[in-house]
Amino acid sequence: MLSLNTLVYAQAGGIGKQEAVAIATKNYPGRVLSVKRKTSFYQIKILSDSGKVRVIKVDVKNGTVQSRSRPDAQNGSQPQR
């Protein structure tokens, strides 16, 4: 099990999909909606318990979280309260 203080040592080919999901959900708990492998990162959509969708990018080579965002913030709409 990974902890927040755990450094992920990637294999020569980088981390796998399951490892990327584990890293993303450890930092941002919730239900995984989708996982897509891009060239240099995994894009993981997570639905939080509060109903917010977050898009997490996890580096393929070393497993670090590159960025996180909310799709509703990208299109200019305000999240519902």
N, C-alpha and C positions, 0 to 999 in steps of 0.2 A: 504494500500500500504506500502511495506517495504522500509525503507531508508537504506543507507549504515551504519548508526549509530544505527540501530535498532537491539536489541538483540532478538533473536528468542527463545521463551519459548516453548519447545516441550511438547506435551501431554504425558501422561504416556506411550503410545505405540510408541512415537517418531513422527517425522514429516511425512507428506504424500508426494506423488509424486508431486502434484501441488505446495506445499510449497517449495520443493527442487528445482523445476524448477524456481520458482520466485526468490529464493536466487541466483541461478547460473546466471540467465539472468540479474539480477540487477547488479551483479559484472562484468559480461562478456556478454554484449549485443550481440544479433544475433539471428539466426534462430535455434531452437532446432531440431536436427536431430534424436536423440534417447535418451531414458531414461531407464536405467536398475537398478533394485534394487538388490544390493548384500547383504551380511550378515550385514555389519555395515555401508554401505554408498550407496548413489545413484550415479551411473555413468551417467553423462549427457554430450552428445556430442553437441557442439554448433558451427555453422558456422558463423563467424564474417562477417561484411560488407566488410572487406578487403579480404575475401576469405579464411581465415585461419580456420582450424578446431581445436577446443580446447576440451579436455576431462576434465571435472570438476567433482570432487568427493565431495559430500555434506554428512556430517555425519547424519545418520538416527536418532540418539538420540537427538542431540541438534541443528542441522541445520548449523553448522559451515562448511566452505569450508576447506576440508582436503588437497587437492592438485589440481593442474591444470597442464596439459601437452598438447603437440601437438603431434598427432600420427606421423606426418612426421619426427619429431625429434627422435622418438623411434626407427625407423628402419634405422637410419643413413643417410637417404637421405637429401639433402638440399632443403628447400622450394624454389619454383620458384619465381622469382622477375619480 
